[in-house]
Amino acid sequence: MNRWRLGTSRWDTLGLRLQASWPLPALLCWGLSWCLWLLLPTLGVPPLWALALSAALSGLCALAYRAVWRSLIVAAGWPLSLLLAHPSLVVPGWLWLMLLALLMTAYPLRAWRDAPWYPTPHGALAGVAAFTGMASADGGPIRVLDAGCGSGAGLRALRREFPEARLSGVEWSLPLWLLCRWRCRDADVRRGDMWAGSWADHDVVYLFQRPESMRPALDKAMREMQPGNWLVSLAFSHPTVAPVAHWPTANGRSVWLYRIPAKPRRAGPLHSLSR
């Protein structure tokens, strides 16, 4: 049992490291599969076996990822590239380049460290406003930020929870930023890096990111936000810091709430937050 737990821990650590350096491990996996595909026939391996072994390598690499969508990308990337490169298929080069350009426009390299576009489900934030009981210090509307607002689904969910709040959002992807501005005209939506901008002026910061994003997100909130304010995360929690509250939603995910303590620690690792 202890050996199994140790192996599982090492496998989880490897998975977290691979996720943090995405997409380089995926590119490396596809490159290795191509090398195997080209090498095996020179060693006398039948083409069908070479195909199966190369695809199996991609599938094995995909097992290191916890996120389902990344596992699918890693597993399917090499077979798809082989399919498109097969001489019996007429796939114009300009079409491949156009699809790649569209992908890079919607999801530029600078945003690859953040979560891919995945809208906040309807009703996923129900109960957040009632639990936090937020009110601004000067009696005016509270300020709520959606960090990585995507197409605006999160801002709409926040508006239902905080109808009188001053909503703002930040998004790096140009197409998603334009779409969000059009959908959420009652919010201040700007294009930029969610990690570069300050969170100091916000009473509530909401994010729907990735598991590995939670450490830097809570660190940033602790440095910049005022005591008593809130960081709200959908689906993912901090690996070591206990939330003030969390509950499951109807779509199967959970909402995690972290409150900035009255006396934030100046040094040493974080272990818990209290109301």
C-alpha positions in Angstrom: 0.0 0.0 0.0 2.8 2.5 0.9 4.6 1.7 -2.4 1.3 2.4 -4.3 0.8 5.7 -2.5 4.4 6.8 -3.2 4.0 5.9 -6.8 0.7 7.8 -7.0 2.3 10.9 -5.4 5.2 10.9 -7.8 2.8 10.5 -10.7 0.7 13.4 -9.4 3.8 15.6 -9.1 4.8 14.8 -12.7 1.3 15.7 -13.8 1.4 19.1 -12.1 4.8 19.8 -13.6 3.6 18.9 -17.1 0.5 21.1 -16.7 2.6 24.0 -15.6 4.8 23.9 -18.7 2.0 23.3 -21.2 2.1 23.1 -24.2 5.8 22.1 -24.5 5.2 18.5 -23.2 2.5 18.0 -25.8 4.8 19.2 -28.6 7.6 16.9 -27.3 5.2 14.0 -27.2 4.1 14.5 -30.8 7.7 14.9 -31.9 8.6 11.6 -30.3 5.7 9.9 -31.9 6.8 11.2 -35.3 10.3 10.0 -34.7 9.1 6.5 -33.7 6.8 6.4 -36.8 9.7 7.2 -39.1 12.2 5.0 -37.3 10.3 1.7 -36.9 9.9 1.0 -40.6 13.6 1.3 -41.1 14.0 -1.5 -38.5 11.7 -3.8 -40.4 8.6 -3.2 -38.3 5.4 -3.5 -40.3 3.6 -0.2 -40.9 0.5 -1.2 -39.0 2.7 -2.0 -35.9 4.6 1.2 -36.3 1.3 3.1 -36.4 0.0 1.3 -33.3 3.2 1.9 -31.3 3.4 5.5 -32.2 -0.2 6.1 -31.3 0.3 4.2 -28.1 3.2 6.5 -27.1 0.9 9.6 -27.5 -1.8 7.8 -25.4 0.8 7.0 -22.7 1.9 10.6 -22.5 -1.8 11.7 -22.3 -2.2 9.7 -19.0 0.0 12.2 -17.2 -2.6 14.9 -17.5 -5.5 15.2 -15.0 -7.5 17.6 -17.3 -9.6 15.6 -19.7 -9.3 18.1 -22.6 -5.5 18.1 -22.4 -5.4 14.4 -22.3 -7.5 14.3 -25.5 -5.3 16.9 -27.2 -2.1 15.0 -26.4 -3.6 11.6 -27.4 -5.2 12.8 -30.6 -2.7 15.3 -31.8 -0.2 13.0 -33.5 -2.8 10.8 -35.2 -4.5 13.9 -36.5 -1.2 15.4 -37.8 -0.5 12.0 -39.5 -4.0 12.1 -41.1 -3.5 15.6 -42.4 0.0 14.8 -43.7 -1.0 11.6 -45.5 -0.3 11.9 -49.2 -3.6 10.2 -50.2 -5.6 13.1 -48.6 -5.9 16.4 -50.4 -5.5 19.0 -47.6 -4.4 22.4 -48.9 -1.5 23.9 -47.0 -3.3 27.3 -46.8 -6.2 25.7 -45.0 -3.9 24.2 -42.3 -2.2 27.6 -41.9 -5.6 29.4 -41.7 -6.8 27.1 -38.9 -3.6 27.6 -37.0 -3.8 31.4 -37.4 -7.4 31.3 -36.1 -6.3 29.2 -33.1 -3.4 31.6 -32.3 -5.7 34.6 -32.6 -8.3 33.2 -30.2 -5.8 31.6 -27.9 -2.4 33.4 -28.2 0.8 32.0 -26.8 0.8 34.5 -23.9 -2.5 33.1 -22.7 -1.4 29.4 -22.8 -0.5 29.5 -19.1 -4.2 30.3 -18.3 -7.2 28.1 -18.8 -8.7 27.6 -22.2 -12.1 29.1 -23.0 -14.8 27.4 -21.0 -17.8 29.4 -20.0 -19.1 29.6 -16.5 -22.3 27.4 -16.4 -25.6 29.1 -15.7 -26.3 29.2 -11.9 -22.8 28.0 -10.9 -22.3 31.0 -8.6 -25.6 30.9 -6.9 -25.2 31.7 -3.2 -21.9 33.5 -3.4 -23.4 37.0 -2.7 -25.5 35.7 0.2 -22.5 34.0 1.8 -20.0 36.9 1.5 -22.5 39.6 2.5 -20.3 42.1 0.8 -20.7 45.8 1.2 -18.3 48.5 0.2 -16.5 50.5 2.9 -17.8 53.9 1.5 -21.4 52.7 1.1 -21.2 52.6 -2.6 -21.5 49.6 -4.9 -19.0 46.8 -4.4 -16.4 46.2 -7.1 -16.2 42.7 -8.6 -13.6 41.5 -11.1 -13.8 38.5 -13.4 -10.1 37.6 -13.9 -10.0 35.9 -17.3 -13.6 36.8 -18.3 -13.6 34.9 -21.7 -16.9 35.4 -23.6 -18.7 37.0 -20.6 -20.6 34.0 -19.1 -18.9 34.6 -15.7 -19.7 38.3 -15.7 -23.4 37.5 -16.4 -23.4 35.0 -13.5 -21.8 37.7 -11.3 -24.4 40.2 -12.3 -27.2 37.9 -11.2 -25.4 37.5 -7.8 -24.4 41.2 -7.4 -27.0 43.2 -9.3 -25.8 46.6 -7.9 -22.0 45.9 -8.2 -19.5 47.7 -10.4 -18.4 44.8 -12.6 -15.2 44.6 -14.5 -13.4 41.9 -16.5 -10.0 41.4 -18.1 -9.3 39.1 -21.0 -6.2 38.6 -23.2 -7.8 36.9 -26.2 -8.8 39.5 -28.7 -11.9 37.7 -30.1 -13.1 36.7 -26.7 -12.5 40.3 -25.4 -14.6 41.7 -28.3 -17.4 39.2 -27.7 -17.4 39.9 -24.0 -17.6 43.7 -24.5 -20.6 43.2 -26.7 -22.4 40.8 -24.4 -21.6 42.6 -21.1 -22.2 46.3 -21.8 -22.9 46.9 -18.2 -19.4 45.9 -17.2 -16.0 47.5 -17.7 -14.2 44.9 -19.9 -10.6 45.6 -20.8 -8.1 43.6 -22.8 -5.0 42.7 -20.8 -3.1 40.2 -18.7 -5.1 39.2 -15.6 -1.8 38.6 -13.7 -0.3 42.0 -14.6 -3.2 44.2 -13.5 -3.7 45.0 -9.8 -6.6 43.5 -7.8 -6.3 46.1 -5.1 -9.4 48.0 -6.0 -11.8 45.0 -6.0 -13.9 43.6 -3.2 -14.4 40.3 -4.9 -12.3 38.6 -7.5 -13.7 35.6 -9.4 -11.7 33.2 -11.6 -12.4 29.9 -13.4 -8.9 28.8 -14.3 -6.7 25.7 -13.8 -5.6 23.8 -10.8 -2.0 25.1 -11.0 -3.3 28.7 -11.2 -4.6 28.7 -7.6 -1.2 29.1 -5.9 -0.3 32.3 -7.8 -3.9 33.6 -7.7 -4.2 33.4 -3.9 -0.7 34.8 -3.5 -1.7 37.7 -5.6 -4.9 38.2 -3.7 -3.1 38.1 -0.4 -0.6 40.7 -1.6 -3.0 43.2 -3.2 -6.5 42.8 -1.9 -7.8 44.4 1.3 -8.4 42.4 4.4 -12.0 41.0 4.5 -12.3 40.8 0.7 -12.9 37.6 -1.2 -11.3 35.4 -3.9 -13.9 33.1 -5.5 -12.8 30.1 -7.6 -15.0 27.8 -9.6 -14.0 24.1 -9.8 -10.5 24.4 -8.4 -9.1 24.9 -4.9 -5.8 25.8 -3.4 -3.7 22.7 -2.8 -2.7 23.6 0.8 -4.9 26.5 2.0 -8.3 25.7 3.5 -11.2 27.7 2.1 -13.6 29.6 4.3 -16.4 27.7 2.5 -17.1 25.6 -0.5 -20.2 23.8 -1.9 -21.0 21.7 -4.9 -23.0 23.2 -7.8 -25.7 21.7 -10.0 -23.2 21.1 -12.8 -20.9 18.9 -10.7 -18.2 21.5 -9.9 -17.7 23.3 -6.6 -17.4 26.9 -5.6 -14.4 27.7 -3.3 -14.3 30.9 -1.3 -11.2 32.4 0.3 -11.3 35.5 2.5 -8.3 37.8 2.8 -7.4 37.7 6.6 -7.4 40.8 8.7 -3.7 40.2 9.5 -2.1 38.6 6.5 1.2 36.9 7.1 4.3 38.7 5.9 6.6 35.6 5.6 6.4 31.9 5.4 4.0 29.6 3.6 0.2 30.0 3.7 -1.7 27.3 5.6 -5.2 28.6 6.3 -7.5 31.5 6.0 -10.1 32.5 8.5 -13.1 34.7 8.3 
